[in-house]
């Protein structure tokens, strides 16, 4: 295999469940990790949570990069290119670097008895190979799903963050916040800083942190924020403050919670990787995160958001309300069938005039007709049409939208990625 597409096809073929397949557990990834002799050589931060993981990783990545450190960051999923998942100093690594890392992981996998690594497990091990080869000085790993049995939990964080806990991935993590909270808390470690930015953390998370002796810091008790629309202040343990901060570049009330968790991390790691106030300020405002309430310049307004569960769509609805007046809102929606579709779409009741519902063309994707049934039964208002793909739905939206209208694209990474490709081709 001498190309990235060939390697990615190989990754998809290794495990019976393919690219979209999920099989939680640490045994497979740990066996291959040991053969690779991967060791920790710098501070490691692991970020988990239902929503807000990507934003939190992006802030940490930017702050430590602006502070002058070589930073390795691993996130998922990607939107357009696999390379987006593995970055050095905020820049996706090139194909050759990825292929070299994949080759090393493949050799170790075969030595371990042809372990059937999942797509995500293989990528996680490869990310660490890249970071080790580049001798990064800070590593940030985003949990793929859950926490306790996620592949990134094969590594031992110096600080772990749980951004928030909501109902999602219930087939694998449990049907209550208590069950999901326990899974998320699995990334915490004994005697290590454990940050939680959920304003009402489940008792299961609190109990697990106490049981293992983690140094738990809670939003509102150990760190927090206050301020107005112009600026805000972070406060941490012993009430030390960082005042006069500009609002984060990413939109939404939840971003102050995410940013506060980030600054709590910066504080607990300051002895090993000190950060200047200038780096903090730049890191919070000089970043973009595609697909997170991304407003595309021009008319009609186009909003791209990967929100796919009730909590995330509720935040999206709040952000839409802060945008000002639009004559009509046209929603392009595609979702995975294992999501709480009714709960997610209910958050936009009364805010959408036209629903353009799309099939995703992936095994877990919900048929457009199933989405239409949910919209009709939920009575959120607006007309309904079905399409074979997000691209077709977006093309229809673009044709019918006036310059004073708004096109909203949401529901899945697949939906946003498809529309981003369509927009790129049109331009």
C-alpha positions in Angstrom: 0.0 0.0 0.0 1.6 3.2 -1.2 -1.2 5.7 -0.9 -3.4 7.1 1.8 -6.7 5.9 0.1 -5.3 2.4 -0.1 -4.4 2.4 3.6 -7.8 3.8 4.6 -9.5 1.0 2.6 -7.3 -1.5 4.4 -8.3 0.0 7.8 -12.0 -0.4 6.9 -11.4 -4.0 5.9 -9.7 -5.2 9.1 -12.7 -5.3 11.4 -16.0 -7.0 10.5 -17.9 -3.9 11.3 -15.9 -1.6 8.9 -15.4 2.1 9.2 -18.7 2.9 10.9 -18.4 -0.2 13.2 -18.1 0.3 16.9 -16.7 -2.3 19.2 -15.6 -0.9 22.5 -12.8 -2.4 24.5 -9.1 -1.8 25.3 -7.7 -5.3 24.8 -7.0 -5.1 21.1 -5.4 -1.6 21.1 -3.4 -2.4 24.2 -1.8 -5.5 22.6 -0.6 -3.6 19.6 0.4 -0.6 21.7 2.7 -2.8 23.7 4.4 -4.2 20.6 4.9 -0.7 19.3 6.5 0.1 22.7 4.7 3.4 22.8 5.6 5.5 25.9 4.6 8.9 27.2 7.2 11.6 26.7 5.3 14.8 27.4 2.1 16.0 29.1 -1.1 14.3 27.7 -4.6 15.7 27.9 -7.6 13.5 27.2 -10.9 15.2 26.4 -14.2 13.4 26.6 -17.9 14.4 26.9 -21.1 14.3 24.8 -20.8 17.7 23.3 -18.0 20.3 23.3 -15.1 17.9 22.8 -14.0 19.4 19.5 -14.2 23.0 20.7 -12.2 22.2 23.9 -9.5 20.4 21.9 -9.3 23.3 19.5 -8.9 25.9 22.3 -6.2 23.8 24.0 -4.4 23.2 20.7 -4.4 26.9 19.9 -3.3 28.1 23.3 -0.4 25.7 23.6 0.7 26.3 20.0 0.7 30.1 20.6 2.6 29.5 23.8 5.4 28.1 21.6 5.0 24.3 22.2 5.0 21.7 19.5 1.4 20.3 19.9 0.0 17.1 18.6 -3.8 16.9 18.5 -6.0 13.9 17.5 -9.7 14.4 16.9 -12.5 12.6 15.1 -14.4 12.3 12.9 -13.1 14.3 10.0 -15.1 16.3 7.6 -13.4 16.2 4.2 -9.9 14.6 4.6 -8.7 11.9 7.1 -5.6 14.1 7.6 -7.8 16.5 9.7 -7.8 14.0 12.5 -4.0 14.2 13.2 -2.5 17.6 13.5 0.9 19.1 14.4 0.7 22.7 15.5 -2.8 23.0 14.1 -1.8 21.8 10.7 -3.1 18.4 9.4 -0.2 16.0 8.7 0.6 15.0 5.1 -0.2 11.7 3.4 3.3 10.4 3.5 3.5 10.9 7.3 0.3 9.1 7.8 1.3 6.2 5.5 4.6 5.8 7.5 2.7 5.6 10.7 0.1 3.2 9.3 2.9 0.9 8.1 4.3 0.8 11.6 1.0 0.0 13.2 0.3 -2.7 10.6 3.6 -4.4 11.3 2.8 -4.5 15.0 -0.8 -5.6 14.4 0.5 -8.6 12.4 3.1 -9.4 15.1 0.3 -9.4 17.7 -1.5 -12.2 15.7 -3.4 -10.1 13.1 -5.5 -8.4 15.7 -8.7 -7.1 14.2 -8.3 -3.5 15.1 -11.2 -1.2 14.5 -10.8 1.8 12.2 -10.6 4.1 15.1 -8.2 2.0 17.1 -5.8 1.8 14.2 -6.0 5.5 13.7 -5.4 6.2 17.4 -2.2 4.1 17.4 -1.0 5.8 14.2 -1.6 9.2 15.7 0.6 8.4 18.6 3.3 7.1 16.2 3.2 10.5 14.4 3.4 12.5 17.6 6.4 10.4 18.9 8.2 10.8 15.6 7.7 14.6 15.6 8.7 14.8 19.3 5.7 16.9 20.2 5.7 18.7 23.6 2.0 18.5 24.4 -0.5 15.8 23.2 -4.3 16.2 23.1 -6.5 13.2 22.4 -10.2 13.4 21.9 -12.3 10.5 23.0 -14.2 8.9 20.1 -17.1 7.3 22.0 -17.7 7.1 25.8 -14.4 7.1 27.6 -13.8 4.1 29.8 -13.5 1.6 26.9 -12.5 4.1 24.1 -9.1 3.5 22.4 -7.6 6.7 23.6 -8.1 5.5 27.2 -5.2 3.0 26.6 -3.0 6.0 27.3 -2.7 7.6 30.8 -3.6 11.4 30.8 -1.8 13.9 33.0 -5.2 15.7 33.0 -8.6 14.5 31.8 -11.6 16.7 30.9 -15.3 15.7 30.6 -17.0 18.6 28.9 -20.6 17.6 29.5 -22.9 14.6 29.7 -26.1 14.1 27.7 -28.0 11.3 26.1 -26.2 10.0 23.0 -24.8 6.7 21.8 -27.2 5.0 24.3 -26.9 1.7 22.5 -23.3 1.4 23.8 -23.2 3.7 26.8 -26.5 3.2 28.6 -29.9 4.9 28.6 -29.4 7.3 31.5 -27.1 10.2 32.4 -25.9 8.2 35.4 -24.8 5.3 33.2 -23.2 7.6 30.6 -21.6 9.6 33.3 -19.8 6.5 34.6 -18.5 5.7 31.1 -17.2 9.3 30.6 -15.6 9.4 34.0 -13.5 6.3 33.0 -10.8 8.7 31.5 -10.1 10.1 35.0 -7.0 8.8 36.8 -6.0 8.4 40.5 -4.2 11.5 41.9 -4.4 13.3 38.6 -6.4 16.4 37.7 -10.0 15.6 36.6 -11.9 18.5 35.1 -15.7 18.4 34.6 -17.5 21.3 32.9 -21.0 19.9 33.2 -23.0 22.2 35.4 -24.9 19.3 36.8 -22.6 16.3 36.8 -24.2 12.9 37.4 -23.6 11.3 40.8 -21.9 8.4 39.0 -19.1 10.7 37.8 -18.6 12.2 41.2 -18.6 8.8 42.9 -16.1 7.3 40.4 -13.7 10.2 40.8 -13.9 9.9 44.5 -13.5 6.1 44.4 -10.2 6.2 42.4 -8.9 9.3 44.2 -8.9 11.6 41.2 -8.3 15.3 41.9 -11.7 16.4 40.7 -12.4 20.0 39.7 -16.0 21.0 39.1 -17.5 23.9 37.2 -19.0 26.4 39.7 -17.1 24.9 42.7 -13.4 24.8 41.7 -13.5 27.0 38.6 -15.9 29.1 36.6 -16.6 32.3 34.9 -18.6 35.5 34.9 -19.0 38.5 32.6 -21.1 40.1 30.0 -21.3 40.3 26.2 -18.2 42.4 26.0 -15.7 40.4 28.0 -15.5 37.7 30.7 -13.4 36.6 33.7 -12.1 33.1 34.5 -11.6 32.1 38.1 -10.0 29.0 39.4 -8.9 27.3 42.6 -7.7 29.7 45.3 -9.8 32.2 43.3 -7.0 33.2 41.0 -8.4 35.1 38.0 -7.8 35.8 34.4 -9.8 39.0 33.7 -10.7 41.0 30.6 -10.9 38.1 28.3 -12.6 38.6 24.9 -15.5 36.2 24.2 -14.3 33.0 22.5 -14.2 32.8 18.7 -16.7 29.9 18.7 -20.3 30.9 19.2 -22.7 29.8 21.9 -23.3 30.1 25.6 -21.7 26.7 26.1 -18.4 28.0 24.8 -17.7 29.9 28.1 -18.0 26.5 29.9 -15.6 24.9 27.4 -13.2 27.8 27.6 -13.3 27.7 31.4 -12.5 24.0 31.4 -9.6 24.7 29.1 -8.2 27.4 31.4 -8.6 25.0 34.4 -6.4 22.6 32.4 -3.8 25.3 31.7 -3.7 26.1 35.4 -3.1 22.5 36.6 -0.4 21.9 34.0 1.4 25.3 34.4 4.4 23.8 36.2 5.2 21.6 33.3 4.0 23.7 30.4 3.6 27.3 31.5 1.5 29.5 29.3 1.5 33.3 29.0 -1.6 35.4 29.1 -1.0 36.5 25.5 -1.1 32.9 24.4 -4.4 32.4 26.3 -6.0 35.4 24.7 -4.9 34.4 21.2 -5.8 30.8 21.6 -9.4 31.7 22.6 -10.1 34.1 19.7 -7.8 33.1 16.8 -9.3 29.8 15.7 -12.0 28.4 13.5 -13.6 25.0 13.8 -15.5 24.0 10.6 -18.9 22.7 11.1 -19.5 24.1 14.6 -22.0 26.9 14.0 -20.0 27.9 11.0 -21.6 30.8 9.2 -20.5 31.0 5.6 -20.1 34.6 4.4 -22.6 35.9 1.8 -26.3 35.8 1.0 -28.3 33.8 1.6 -26.8 33.1 5.0 -25.5 29.5 5.3 -25.0 27.8 8.7 -23.2 24.5 9.0 -23.4 22.6 12.3 -22.6 19.0 13.1 -25.2 19.0 16.0 -26.8 15.5 16.1 -28.3 15.1 19.6 -31.0 17.0 21.6 -28.5 19.0 23.7 -26.4 20.1 20.7 -29.4 21.0 18.6 -30.8 23.0 21.5 -27.6 25.0 21.6 -27.8 25.4 17.8 -31.4 26.8 18.2 -30.2 29.3 20.7 -27.4 30.4 18.4 -29.9 30.8 15.5 -32.0 33.1 17.7 -29.0 35.4 18.2 -28.4 35.8 14.4 -31.1 38.4 13.7 -34.0 38.4 11.4 -34.3 36.2 8.3 -37.4 35.9 6.1 -37.2 32.2 5.9 -35.1 29.3 7.3 -34.5 26.3 5.1 -33.1 23.3 6.9 -31.0 20.6 5.2 -31.0 17.6 7.5 -29.5 14.1 7.4 -29.0 12.0 10.6 -27.9 8.6 11.7 -30.7 6.2 12.6 -29.3 5.4 16.1 -29.7 9.0 17.2 -32.6 10.5 19.2 -34.0 12.1 16.0 -37.3 13.2 17.5 -35.6 14.8 20.5 -33.1 16.6 18.3 -35.6 18.0 15.8 -38.0 19.1 18.5 -35.4 21.7 19.6 -36.1 23.5 16.3 -39.9 23.6 16.6 -41.2 26.8 15.1 -37.8 27.9 13.8 -37.8 26.2 10.4 -40.0 27.0 7.4 -38.8 24.3 5.0 -37.4 20.9 5.9 -35.3 19.3 3.2 -34.6 15.8 4.5 -31.8 13.6 3.1 -30.6 10.1 3.2 -26.9 9.8 4.1 -26.0 6.7 2.1 -24.1 5.0 5.0 -25.2 1.9 6.8 -26.2 3.7 10.0 -28.0 6.5 8.1 -31.7 7.1 8.6 -33.9 7.1 5.5 -35.2 10.5 4.4 -38.7 9.2 4.7 -38.1 8.2 8.4 -36.9 11.7 9.1 -40.0 13.1 7.4 -42.2 10.9 9.5 -40.6 12.3 12.7 -41.0 15.9 11.5 -44.6 15.3 10.6 -45.4 13.6 13.9 -43.6 16.2 15.9 -45.5 19.1 14.3 -42.5 21.5 14.4 -44.0 23.4 11.5 -42.8 24.0 7.9 -43.1 22.1 4.7 -41.3 18.8 4.1 -39.5 17.3 1.1 -37.2 14.2 0.9 -34.0 13.8 -1.1 -31.6 10.9 -1.9 -28.5 12.8 -0.5 -27.5 16.0 1.4 -26.0 17.3 -1.9 -29.4 17.1 -3.6 -31.2 18.7 -0.7 -28.7 21.5 -0.5 -29.0 22.2 -4.3 -32.7 22.5 -3.8 -32.2 24.8 -0.9 -29.8 27.1 -2.8 -32.4 27.4 -5.7 -35.3 28.4 -3.5 -33.5 30.6 -1.0 -33.7 34.4 -1.4 -30.9 36.7 -0.3 -32.7 37.5 3.0 -33.2 33.8 3.8 -31.1 31.4 5.8 -30.0 27.8 4.9 -29.3 25.6 7.9 -27.3 22.4 7.4 -27.1 20.0 10.4 -27.7 16.6 11.8 -24.4 14.7 11.2 -20.8 15.1 10.3 -21.8 13.2 7.1 -24.4 15.8 6.3 -22.1 18.8 6.8 -19.2 17.1 4.9 -21.4 16.4 1.9 -22.7 20.0 1.7 -19.2 21.4 2.2 -18.0 19.3 -0.8 -21.0 20.4 -2.8 -20.2 24.1 -2.0 -16.6 23.6 -3.0 -17.6 22.0 -6.3 -20.0 24.9 -7.0 -17.4 27.5 -6.3 
